[in-house]
Amino acid sequence: MDIANDGFGELAAYRAVAGIDAAPADFMKMAMDALQGFLRQAETGIAGGDRPAKARALGSAGRLVEFLLGLSGSEPGRFTPCLAQVYRFVFAAILRANAADDGEAVAAARAVVQELATVWRATFPDADLSQSDVSGRSGVEDG
């Protein structure tokens, strides 16, 4: 897959490379952001009657959800079955949206993903970088 030329441009290529060294929690944040972006692109495609754009966006969203579904079983935990159900719901909505140009299915999937992303970000907040200097070292002296 050539993500740099797949209609999503240099930003997609940058995000793919940035995810290589990401911590698992940060990687999931990037995945949720990407999934929301694909679903917004699909909504725009459906609203504008641009079926190829809709199909590309939903295809990318579907592959990402399949990947997330696979990850959910790699290290099973307490919430694995719940996450798997959420991913299956989103995947079913993507399939329905692609087959029938169903904007409501995309909106439902996007709402679920937004809620999941909100919970994920509350559980794993971004690091406070305000205490770091340019070199990445903490501004607090060890004593």
Beta strands, then each sheet from edge to edge (+ up, - down):
end
